[in-house]
Amino acid sequence: MNTYIEKKFNQKFDIFLSKNKLQAILIAISGGQDSICLINLIENFQKKYKKELSITYIYIDHQWTKNSQRQIKHLINIIKEKTKKFVIYQINQLTNSELKARELRYNILIKYSQQYKYTHIITAHTQTDKTETFLQHIIRGTSLNGITSFNEYRKFNDKIHIYRPLLELKRKEIKWLCRKLYLPIWSDITNYNYTINRNRLRHELIPYIHKYFNNNIDKKINDFLAHSKLENEYINQNAIKLYLNSRHNINIALNYQLIHKQHIALQIRTLQIFFFIIQNTILT
């Protein structure tokens, strides 16, 4: 019998595929327990529902450790049993910057998706990742747009979307399912490298908050982000209306008198929209 997690995943994933009428998906994996769990859930889903779905797994090796080749072999052995296409990219431009690594990773995913006509990229991010990302954004200093960008379903550009089907699950729930299903988990030693800020958040700051401030911090942050997302969408909708009403019909200009009467938050958003459109428009 399927567990509650598997039943919930199957229901959500079936709705996702039907709604978007997908026949091919690109799944980005990292090799950790979340990725292994996602592979298992998707493969069992396809077997149970007999879906004719073309699946490609893609792994990006940053070569942070000497045994990265062994991790790749481990993943190959797992995916080879599933008889699925497996693509591996090795990044020769070594970097210890998490932001730079993320940028390189997503550039590869987007270029591969564009080249082979994939419209959806699936990742194994969990609610715990969402908590860590939120805290990183707060520490770095961000806007309402920034903290609400990490969602289950996100439009990356006009043609490519990112879907995170495990985003409602905590990492400990994923760990429990992996143990129950006897999945071959690879322990990645880079997760304990404290020169990476996310690892300090994961192993020091968040456990400290759990112990001394709130033992349900993941849910509290998730609830806060849900409310913030609604407020952000409301501001964005009004900023778009203000932009459309204030833009000049011919020239690249805005009606200063109309914008100046609005709240400062709307003024800022409207100008952001204005400059974004200018940057993405070919002037003739």
Buried (B, 14 or more C-beta within 10 A) or exposed (E): EEEEBBEBBBEBBBEBBEEBEBEEBBBBBBBBBBBBBBBBBBBBBBEEEEBEBEBBBBBBBBEBBEEBEEBBEBBEEBBEEBEBEBBEBEBEEEEEEBEEBEEBBBEBBBEBBEEEEBBBBBBBBBBBBBBBBBBBBEEEEBEBEBBBBBBBBEEBEEEBBBBBBBBBBBBEBBBBBBEEBEBEBBEBEBEEBEEBBBBEBBEEBBEEBEEEEEEEBBEEBBEEBEEBBEEBEEBBEBBEEBBEEBBEEEEEEBEEEEBEEBEEEBBBBBBBBBEEEEEEEEEE
